[in-house]
Amino acid sequence: MRSTSTRHAILTGAFALFVAFAVPAFAQQKQTVPGTTVSLVAPEGFTVASGFAGLQNEKTKASIVIVEMPAEAHAQLSALFANLESAKANFARQGVELEDRDEVETSAGKVPLLSGTQKANGVTFAKWIALLKGVKTVLVTIQSPEDADFDGDDAETLLKSISLGSEPSMADKIGALPFAVAAAEPFRVVDTLGGSGILMTVGPLNADPSGKQPILIVAGQLAATQGLTIEQLSETLLRQTRGFGDLTISTREKRPFAGTEGYLLAGDDGAGKRFEQYLAVGPDGRFVRLIAIADADQFDGLKPGIAKIAGSIAFKPAK
């Protein structure tokens, strides 16, 4: 089983870089991506996404995903983009087959641009991934089905349209999430995660390599239910979360959550940590999940705060 510190590193990196998509014709008006430092000229037919930070085209199923991390993350991520061979090795773990690496001049300076393909749900997507640095480290992923008329020149045009501004307020970033949520003592907000999640903790550190501080993450996305009941989906998602496969589940019960009938799992990792996971699936197929983890001797004292945060969560209408 993974160490506690490794699990914390995975969870706090739950920006989980999923992917982005785009189309060929470009409008001329620059717009800000809600909850981020990024402004860009959007491809024609794109609207602000409701489930992540970025833009999407409902017709083509193409998207542009913006993931922002602390400025300090740029040095580490730059190593992944340093050359094509190292990039191939790292992105292959995510199922991305990279073919080329270029550098593009942007208003944020010269940035590396990786290109390749990825297969998902029987569809092959063309993909471009770029790394920029402003007040935040910014990862831009463009992804488009191969049969959509979008190429590397279009990706470069999009990147050249990007400008990076000041960091939005925490209220604005929380407001851009696909769900409503409010912190409750003793938890405090550290940051939002990729426009689709939020990280909270208890204690003075925002990054805790030792894994001593309690953490709480709320994340939302589309649910690939595949006919699963909420009970089955809840356990499947928990077991698929890296570092959680060996947890012992001691509580399974229906519980009101996010304005609907949700499901609660609770248990421990056999190594001094306890957890709770709340899950609810909304009427449009989106789900929201809360996971809280803390030392066993702290957990009971945190449960009122966890319950209050869980009670504040509600789905927002899809845009």
Secondary structure as GFF3:
##gff-version 3
##sequence-region A 1 319
A	DSSP	alpha_helix	4	12	.	.	.	ID=ss1
A	DSSP	beta_strand	26	32	.	.	.	ID=ss2
A	DSSP	beta_strand	38	43	.	.	.	ID=ss3
A	DSSP	beta_strand	47	48	.	.	.	ID=ss4
A	DSSP	beta_strand	54	57	.	.	.	ID=ss5
A	DSSP	beta_strand	62	70	.	.	.	ID=ss6
A	DSSP	alpha_helix	73	80	.	.	.	ID=ss7
A	DSSP	alpha_helix	84	92	.	.	.	ID=ss8
A	DSSP	beta_strand	96	106	.	.	.	ID=ss9
A	DSSP	beta_strand	109	120	.	.	.	ID=ss10
A	DSSP	beta_strand	123	133	.	.	.	ID=ss11
A	DSSP	beta_strand	136	145	.	.	.	ID=ss12
A	DSSP	alpha_helix	152	160	.	.	.	ID=ss13
A	DSSP	beta_strand	163	164	.	.	.	ID=ss14
A	DSSP	alpha_helix	170	175	.	.	.	ID=ss15
A	DSSP	beta_strand	179	180	.	.	.	ID=ss16
A	DSSP	beta_strand	188	193	.	.	.	ID=ss17
A	DSSP	beta_strand	197	201	.	.	.	ID=ss18
A	DSSP	beta_strand	215	222	.	.	.	ID=ss19
A	DSSP	alpha_helix	230	240	.	.	.	ID=ss20
A	DSSP	beta_strand	248	257	.	.	.	ID=ss21
A	DSSP	beta_strand	260	268	.	.	.	ID=ss22
A	DSSP	beta_strand	273	281	.	.	.	ID=ss23
A	DSSP	beta_strand	286	295	.	.	.	ID=ss24
A	DSSP	alpha_helix	296	312	.	.	.	ID=ss25
A	DSSP	beta_strand	314	315	.	.	.	ID=ss26
###
